[in-house]
């Protein structure tokens, strides 16, 4: 029976590549994005031309999420796989970001909002896979990327906790941790709103611009990593047998995130075992 897959943030980048890759594999794919009748109409039409279902979904809005999930369940009857991909990046002096900007960056991950909408149907079926798109910046910290990094560290905690909480209900929860890749994430990157604070940092305040230029230059070269690598990693996870998937998959330059994953895993296991909850580590 064909599995149904929902992917958020599919207008471009990892989400778009993943939707197209999984559709070619024969899965029934629903690509979610905002503004499918206006700003993203061209992207929506391109996906529809590949027999990919397109749904209007704003991960920052409860009503939008609920309507999207209800429409997919009404049409397909199930959601076997959820790929939480939507997000925005930021770079700049952390002090110069306003609280509202930080709130928007955290809210755009929309991970909990979409997961809450999908999990009831997965729990009823006692089957499902949730793949959260994290980042190596959820494990290592770059200066001037504090807000974005914090949002990705939040994904780490949510992924671990939800994975243990639903393991006995037949639902698998894993994470992909990309390194730096050339996607629209960089073209739409958030910069701090308080320019005066950035100026007050003097030469240090100019470092974020240098970092941004270095990364964009690196990602435009002929040897730049390809976003399709992420789609391949997701496809591999989807195709693996239940209970055999790695909790985390690093793709691209790890900046040491793979070592941190390996070092933390036994510590995390010891904590869970110490709480008398070791049985939650095995997927039912």
N, C-alpha and C positions, 0 to 999 in steps of 0.2 A: 504494500500500500504506500502511495506517495506521501512523503512527509511535507508538512506545511511549515514554512519558515517566515518569520517576521524580522525585518532588519530596520532599525531606525537610522536617520541621518544618511539618506541614500542619494541625495542630489549630486554628490561628487565624492571623490576620495575613496577611503576604505569601504564605505557603505555601498557606493555605486559598484565598485569592483567586485565586492562580495556578492551582491545581488545578481550580477550578471554571471559570475562564476557558478553559483549554486543553481541558477536557472538552467545553465548548460548541462549540469549534472542530472537534470530531470526532476529536481524538487519543485514544489509549488511555492513560489516566492512572492511575498508581499513586501514591497518597498515603501517605507514610510518617510514622509518629509513634509515640511510646511509649504503653504502657498502653491499648491499644485495647479491652481487655475490662473495664477498670475506670475509671480517672480520665477517660480520653478517649473512653469508649464513645459518648457522645452525639455528639461530633464525628465519630467514625468512621461512625456510622449515618447522619448527615446527608450525608456524602460518598457513602456507598454508595447512598443514595436517588437520587443523580444519576449512577448507573452508573459511579462512580469506584472502582477497586480500592483497598482499604486494607490496608497491611501493617504489622506490628509491627516497628519499627526504632528502636533506641537508638543514636544516632551515637557514643556514648562506649564502645560495647562491640563488640569484634571479632566475637564469635560471633553477636550479634544482627544485625549488618550482613551478615555472610556468609550467614546463613539467609534474610534478607529478599531479598537479591539472587538467591540460588539459586532461591527460590520464584517470583520474577518471571520469571526466565529459563526455568524449567520450564513456566510457564503461557503466557508470551507469546513465548518464543524469542529475544527481543532486548530491549535497552534502547537506543533511539536518542538519547534526550536525558536528561541528569541535571541537575537543578536543586538545587544545594547551598544550602539555605536555612536550616537549623536553626541556632540560636544563642541566647545570652542576653546581656543588657546589664548594665552595672554603673556606679555613680556613687558617688563618695566620695573621701576623702583616700587617695591611693594607698598611702602607708605603712601605713594601717590595714587594708588587705586582707592576709589571710594567704597564704602560698605555696599552700596547698591551694585557697583560693578562686580564685587566679589560674589554677592548673592546671585547675580545673573550667571556668572561663570559656573558656580556650583549647581544652580538650578537647571542649566542647559544639559547637564549629563542625564537628567531625567530618569536615571536608572531605577530608582525605587518606585517612582510613579508608574512607569511602564511595567516593571516586574510585578507590582501589586495587581495590576489589571490582568496580567497573563497567568499568574500562578494558580488562581482558583481552578481554571480549566485543566491545567497540568496535574494538579493534585487529585482532581476527580478521576483522571485517567491513570493516575499513579505512574506517570511517564512524562519526560520532557527534558530539554536541554536548554540552559541559559548560558550564553557566552557574553561576558562583559569586556568591553574594549577599554583596557587600562592604558598604561604607559610605563616605560622604564623610569619615568619621573615620579611614579608612585613608589619607587624603591630608592632612587638616588635624588639628591636635591641640587639643582642648578641655582645660583643666585640670580635674582631678577625674574625668576619664573615661579615665585612662591605661591601665587594664587592658583595658577593652573596645576602646579605640582600638588598642592593641598587637595584639589578636587580629585586628582588621580589617586592620592593616598586614601581618600575617602572610599574610592572604589575597591581598594584592597580590603579594607575592613568589612565593607558590605558584602563583598564576594565571599570572604571566608565565613562570615557569620551565617549568611543565607544558605551557603552550601551545606553547613552542618545542620541547620534547622530543617531543611527539606530532604535530607539524604534518605530518611526512612520513609518518605512519601514517594520515592521513585524518581525524583527530579535531580538532575546533575547540573552543577553550577561551576563554571570554570572561567578563566580569564586569559586574554591575549594581551601581551605587553609589547607594543611596537616601540622601536627606536625612532630616530628622526626619518621622516619620509616626505617627499614632495607632494603635498596635497593642498587643497584650498584652505585647510586649517591655518596655513601661514598667511595666505592672502587676506583672510578675514580676522587676523589676530587682534585681540583687544589690547589697547594701549592705555596707560593710566590717564585719568581725567584731570588730575591736579598737576598741571604743568609747572606751577610755581614751586611745588615741592621737588619735582625732578630737577629744576634749575638750581635749587638750593644745595643739591648734592655735588655741584661742580663737575669735575671730570668723572667722578664715579657715576653721576647721573647720565653720562653719555655712553657708558658701557652697554646698556641694553640695545642701543642702536647698532653697536659694533657686533654684538652677539647675533642680532637678527640678520645683519648683512652677511656674516660668516655662514650662518646656517642656510640662508636662501641661496648663496653662491654655491655652497657644497651640494645642495639639492638640485641644482640646475645643470650640473656637469654630466658628461656622457657616462660616467660611472656611478651616477646617483642611484640610490636604492629605488626599487619599483614598488609602488603601492600594491601591485598584484600579489606580492609576497604575503601580505596580510590575508587577502582573499584565499590564497592557497592554504594558509595555516587554519583558517576558519573551516574551509572545506574538509580538511583532514580531521579536525575535531568532530565535525558533524558525522563523518563517515566511520568513526571509531566505535567500537562496541561499548555499550553502557557499562560504566564502572571501570573502564580502562583508560580514561582520559586523564592527562596531567592537569593538576590544579592550575598551573600557570605555564604559558608558552611565550617565551621571549622571541621576537622576530626582529632581525636587523641588529645594528650595533647596540650592545647591551649596557655599555658604560658600567659594567659590574653588577647589573640587576640580576643576572643569572646566578652569580655567586651568592648574592644576598638571599635570593629565593632558596637556594640549597642550604644556607646557614640557618635561616629562620625556620624552615620546615620542621626539624626535630624539636626545636624549642616550642613551636606552636602545638605540636602533637603532645608534648609533655604537659603543656598547660591544660589541654582538653582532657587528656587521660587523668590528670590530677583532679579535675572536677568530677571525675567519675562518668564522663560522657564519651569515652573512647569508641563506643559502638556507633556514634554518629559519624565517625570517619569513614565508614564503609557504606557505599550506596546500596540501598535495598533494591 
